[in-house]
Structures are given as structure tokens and as C-alpha cells.
Amino acid sequence: MKLTKENLKLALSRIQHPVDGSDFMQTAEIGTIEQNENIVSVELKLGYPMNSIAEELRDLIITEIRKTERSKQINIQFCSDIVAHATQANMELLPDIKNIIAVASGKGGVGKSTTAVNLALALAKEGAEVGLLDADIYGPSQQRMLGLTGRPQSPDGKKIEPMVKFGLQAMSISMLVEEDKPLVLRGPMISKYLEQLLRDTQWRNLDYLVVDLPPGTGDIQLTLSQKVPLTGAIIVTTPQDIALIDAKKALKMFGMVGVPILGVMENMSTHICQKCGHEEAIFGSDGAEKMSRNYDVSLLGKLPLELGIRLQTDSGEPTVVSDPGGSIAIKYHQIALKIGLKISSLSKIRKNVFPKIVIKNS
């Protein structure tokens, strides 16, 4: 029996996406279908990276297709087709950057930078081209977390080449100044530095640029949300009430300027004892979950307070690369997959779309 596009659509619609349980057919576009007496080859275009679940998805699809096509060998080919999505106030995209993701927190000390670098690395390992911009001008940390040394190059004296580590393109003010040199700058100068870092870096064909913001809702956050085309924002918090108060402020700030909230992530959800393995919610429990319900945003995931996460980032090898098969790295990958899937569902950029003009004789 020949596999038709209609039969394939029906098979795909019976699959629940392993990331969030949604209708898989809503996240995929059918490309080519080639078949002969013995083989059926199907190409599916996906708007998100998904290396870690490719085999699981392939098995699910083949199982459904075999319900109507039992005799042939079935080959499934995935094609990543990550596109640019709409930004606040329809701002013009920056060159070579399809989507910009802000990672924010209202309060410091919640693990936002650790979250940003691990999510960026997870997105890259899932198959995307990813950059990481350290926007914390006063307290940059991404150079240390990625174990980067030296200075970025500027071949033409105008644009700066991002430094590359673990397949990630990265830029931070700390790459341009001495590590222990304080930057004594007022708000307007800070915003100027941020814009220069963003626009004068020669990013190369990025699917996602992850921006690690400083805590709070001040000048840098306002500059980013008013002058930079953002696809969406991720709010990082701990379950502690004090952290949640400020996280809600950050969430509302992005909402005021029309930036979609991709979700809330709870860090330091529980503490795991290194000696006995006992798990305890020392900062409270279910804070981010309640916040996600109250503000109707996704809860992306929860990460424990674990010594290994801190040791790995301090050593310049974040968890996703230093322990790729570990439970924490898997959690980062699960959150990264949710982010990619969430972005793929947002409105796409529509370029050069004009109303149809019809001239009639009157």
C-alpha cells in the first residue's frame, strides 16, 4: 500500500510529543515522501533542535506508520529548520541572529548565570547554532564559567570575533578588560557598552543568542527590552519567597514591553546531601510552580542545589559538558528542548509582506 501524505499526517497526529505531550503533527512539516516496492523514506522539517530525542521520535513515528504500511522498510529523516520569530514591537532582527533569548532574574544569587551557560550549551548539543552574551557588565562570569582565556580578535578593527568554546560562540566584557578591574560606570554608559557588545560582535549564523542579564529591572534590562529584538525571556528563581517577589517583577517588566515569557525555571529547588543522598527543600517548595500557575506561564523545570554544579562551572566546564550523561545535564537538556519547542510555536517573522493591491476600472 502506498503511503500518502494524508495517511502520514494521520499517523503523526496520533503521536504525543515526548517533550511536552503536545500533538506532534503541530510541530512538524512534512517534506518529501519517496517510496518504491521495498522502502519508504520520509523527510520531516522541525523548527527546533532535538538531537537527544531523535531516536525516540523516530521509533514513535515508525510504529504509527506501520499500522498502515507493514511490508516496507521505513526511513525517517529529520531536517532542522529553525527560523526567526516575531519580536516585541516587530523590531528589525540583528544580522546573523534569528532568535534572542533573555535569561533574567529579579534577584541576584539564584544561579541565573549557571542556568544561562548550561542551557546555551544544551541547545548547542541539541543541534542549534548558539551564542552566549554576558550582559552583566558589573559582574561578568561567563568567561570563567566557560574556561576561556586570552582576548577576542578584531580582524578589521571594527567588529569583534566571538570566542568559541564547546561549540558555543561567546562574548563578555570580561574578555576585554582585566578580570579584577572594576568598571565604574553610570547607567547610560552601561547601556552603551551592552549595545556595543551585542551589535559589534561578529556573530555567525546563530539560531539562538542566549543573553545572561544582570539581576534586577534597571537600565540594562530596559535597554535590552526596548532596543534589542527579543524572541522571549526565561525567568530564573529559587522557591524562596524573597526571590519570588523579585522574579515576579522581572516577569511583569517583560510583559509590559511585549516580550513573551518562555517560562519560569526553579533553581536550588532542593538540596541533595553529598554523603547520604537525602533531599530537602531548604528554600521552600513549589514556589515557581505556584508562580507559573498564577501568571499562566510554563514551568520549564527544577534544578537541585548540588555541589557538583558549582564545582563544574567554577572549573570552566559546566555540567552539560563535564557530566553529559548525568541526571543534572539531562534536566538541562529537557529544559532546552522545551524552550526550543516553545519558540517554534511563536509567530514567525514575516518579511516584505504587503497587502494585495487590485486596480479596477470604475
Steps between C-alpha positions, in 0.01 A plus 500: 500500500636843405554743790315823417553838659154477657577160656832635629329802655253270671783285637693802629189647664475191721843573653538697820820702501743349755602847619164644603229255394371727222377384160820421310336581166465861615879531537610334175475573130496213253771530237561237235353149492690256281406135465549194286404136543721450805576835665310807618713809573342797677652841567360704788591863560516608865531858621707410805815301590443148636808279469448329836148381417544429129507122540202500736302711253606282208381185679164660586445607140596165351267322743206713387581471128521121528135489599418568135827413322633169630702356216758767421814623668437848644765772514434824686723801435476808723591839359559784747339818369537757779366836385476852641193581706315819571649752742351769722362791294617310187856624541742431218720196557872531560729358230567124526277457810162333454377496859616675819413345836537709817577308820395721790439504871373771726749408770868410505638173631235273348734325256396693190845502334549129566159439349574718196828329408364147547185572298706657221728195493200265504339680205830473311530128574142452382614623159455878491753774430513687831666810639528622860521869588599589855302820557596537866747787450570548872536131587576294187559130558456312173868520399595316820211255473605404146870485588589756232840667500658770287332780310256496206636601160391792279631436146356824357536718809123550510326170573608262778512127442319303772710250690398138449493219757308172501339602170363818657568854374550725802562866582543676834641832617740293712671389179596862430615620844707360786305253713554688827453850354175661617286683244382824660228609260165676518179359354515658151859381448408150611221489242741627233752228583229235477383618160858507372566148626186377329522688170878512450555129551526306174249228588491222244162368385344454843172317549493625860690764693463446875546825696601465864352811662602651833242475778235765540286716273732795439677669210642191331170313509312803364758555226477139394121493501460834318785494247582133437269262307415233757326176416422424862621496860566233759457587868729322748411488868537292811192380692573752776233768549754785487634382163150445364395860577777635278454229236138613460621856442732381224218300342267800506767730354537284189124476474471881502724530191341210312773238540354147530590305812629161385473364851618500859784286624550412865861473614617358835166325523632249750834428665654157449739385773831381351546240775162335539304618197224650715296760311353796684316815387704743709378811310134401503304303246282548192572874476561507124212259443258734677644795310454324167135427582427851625650667193403234246855426385680169454705341777806392302657288771666478838871467579636391841763676709790263442870548570604353166323774300704770675828310473453432131420862405783637717743267322392625156315184400127542567290197584363444148854440367677360807235240589288465182332177607426612855154572638560876524622529139192304388279752685671789319442322168132446583460870576690598183269279293196668655644842417568404138153353463339803665681742268402295195133556590534880505408720206761498225661809349316609188726696267391716209133416541283761334124512450383389161415799285229459243425776247153501354345716237232714648 
